[in-house]
Amino acid sequence: MEVIRNPRLAGVKEQLKRTKLLLDEAHAVRDYDVAFPKLIAAIYPARAALEIMREAALLGELTLSPREFDRLVDRLVPRYRLIHAIRIRDFHRYGVQGSGRILVEYQLKVPSYGHVEFSMYPDPVNPRPEVRLSDPSGSYKFLLTSDVVVQDERESAAVPYWLLLREYLEQMGLLVSEFEKLLRRPMPRT
């Protein structure tokens, strides 16, 4: 067994191990209604791993500034924002709910006398949200969650939680390797 002396690095690896364990447990269940809470539970340690690394950047424990670290995260883990959004919605807002529920939150910026049309299908697996602005100077943001998928304005299609978490774990592996190199005083392994 590998002993990691840097407690932050050990904490990151522990959180990612928990994420994988919960995701594997969800995969092992045939009934999606039983798997769904495990998928949502996997979001918490997935996000915690990144929060631990960001805290290190904020405290000056990395050779990068917090802003530079955020750019590294953007490059290596591009959908981290979805993990963050799910965690915020689930813990601080409405809870990501099962039983086929779909929730969409949005912000619109439309010029005077402009209009917006929003449409989507009542399908928790493939909701296909679409926003149409009457004026190209307008802008919008949205977050859609169901018990199967998540999507924001940057995604062209809804992303299943299974896929998002698998992809996140793979990409976080790369980020953890970089994080370990960026630590100002990495502790030797024993």
Secondary structure, 3 states (H helix, E strand, C coil): CCCCCCHHHHHHHHHHHHHHHHHHHHHHCCCHHHHHHHHHHHHHHHHHHHHHHHHHHHCCCECCCHHHHHHHHHHHCCCHHHHHHHHHHHHHHCCCCCCCCCEEEEEEECCCCCCEEEECCCCCCCCCCEEEECCCCCEEEEEEECCCEEEECCCCCCEEHHHHHHHHHHHHHHHHHHHHHHECCCCCCC
